[in-house]
Amino acid sequence: MESNRLEGRPTVKQDVTQDTTERPGTPETRSDVVLPSLGFFGTLRWAWTQLTSMRTALFLLLLLAVAAVPGSLFPQRPANPAVVTQYIQDNPDTGPILDWFQLFDVYSSVWFSAIYLLLFMSLIGCVIPRAIAHFRAVRSKPPRTPKRLSRLPVHGMLEVPADQARRTGLTPAAAAEQAAAMLRKRGYRVDVRDTGTDRPSVGAERGLAKELGNLVFHTSLIGVLVSVAVGGLFGYNGQKIVVEGDSFVNTLIGYDSFSPGSNFSDDRLEPYSLRLDSFDVRFDREQESHYGQPLDFTANVTTQDGPGAPEEAQVLKVNAPITIGGTNVYLVGNGYAPMVTVRDGEGNIASEGPVVSVPSDGLYTSLIVIKAPDAKPDQLGFVGFFLPTAFVDEQGVSFSRDPDPFNPQLNLNSYYGDLGLDDGTPENVYVLDTEDLTELNSRTSDDGGIVLGVGQTFDLPEGKGSVTFDGLKRYVALDIHHDPGEVGALVFSTLALLGLTASLFIGRRRLWVRTGEQPDGRLMVEYGLLARGEDHRLPAEGQAVEKLLADRWLEPQGGAGEHKVPEAASSAAGTGQSHHNAKDN
């Protein structure tokens, strides 16, 4: 049998030296087979091919999402550096290690940026070749007509009787032209071919928008990455507390805290101003179960786009920011600012004005710190709490019973000494370090603490001065955000969603129609459909195309949608004048 199979074929001699040394556990190898060396450029080409594969892009996208998780688990230094410092102090063993891995600066870390850039390069490498291939596909003609349309997943055949074909002058070439016109109206791009033969055909294709949607989706992802990068490089975020009647000017020195982007320059700050005219809070006074809970926060502000610009009254609410000077201003907090005047031992005013208190509960029980570094002969400091509606229980403990200021009260402890502000070291304005200070009075001392109502004054022991509670104002905490890439991120995100929708719901299909004439004059029309990928709607499309062709060429019989069935067609197909078959892909 072997000699018969090789008969008539040239004999090729091969001089192959094989290493027949048997090694236990290893397959037989050939010593003459040597893999070529990739070399430097070959290695680069291989690495680029791996990086620009769609599988790698999806993996990097998933990896980027996983890499962003630590940013929500650990405090981030750009958002709140004080919390990060406190976290490291509270965790002396793990804190420095986490800081070394840049888990407190996740979004600007080396490893997060590396994933970000690799994803950016991978998407570009995926999109460009696919865009070129799609451009060529759009300019090219539909694929050639297969020889056997019956092998396609969906195919069918129509038979036009000879008398009807003669009466209407329908020829195979005319049928092909008419089929092309009908398919063109259905959204196919068509190509009529072989019109000079006895079996002309039509090649049709539609659904190229599916690949276009895919390209739009991936290109939009690149746009989103670029927009986020632009926002991170040139944007900024700042916080400011504004008391009723005070103004904020958009300058670097005007912020309480400021987080600039990597390429930020202070000349990008638009010189607008904002004044807080009033701040209104509405509490629930009807439902006992929710009594005293806040219902609405409204800040009435006056804005000015720049020096000499007209003033504009605006309303700022929670989740309803105002836009000015290219920034969005958000209302993120509020509280009370008692008006306090501190006089030193010489009778001079050492500190005067509103002091911001920090709420600690829903009843606005607030912590307050007052520093008077200009007091003489000794600097003065106060720490305590503010109660909007003060009550005293049976044990003599003061507490607040309502968030509205029905009975405002200050409870303070006083100290004197060096506040540590003269050496230029930054200090938290909401914290008073009493380690190097001498206590004047407190609730635990013989002199007792300072308890002040509105309009009351307390004289400090040892002639150190006095403190007066002059009145009460409200304040708001503002978050000011400038992101030059937010519009681009919104546009590209919308395009990405539209592109993904198109790639999921548009089916790419190819359709062929071949016509021919039988010796007895009958006109046979055969069609077949093929989908690129899995398309469960392909059989329905085949039925729709069959009905379209049948309505054009077959004479109706009886009711609507029924066609005249010749005996030859009935005996051949069993379904009358048309025959449709759909196979599983």
PyMOL commands that set and color helices and strands:
alter all, ss='L'
color gray80, all
select helices_A, chain A and resi 2-6+39-51+54-67+70-73+81-90+95-100+106-108+110-139+149-151+162-168+172-185+208-234+252-254+266-268+461-463+486-505+538-553+567-573
alter helices_A, ss='H'
color red, helices_A
select strands_A, chain A and resi 154-160+189-193+201-206+236-243+247-249+257-260+273-283+294-304+311-317+322-324+327-343+349-354+358-359+366-372+380-387+390-392+398-400+409-417+437-441+450-453+457-459+466-482+509-517+523-531+578-582
alter strands_A, ss='S'
color yellow, strands_A
deselect
rebuild
show_as cartoon
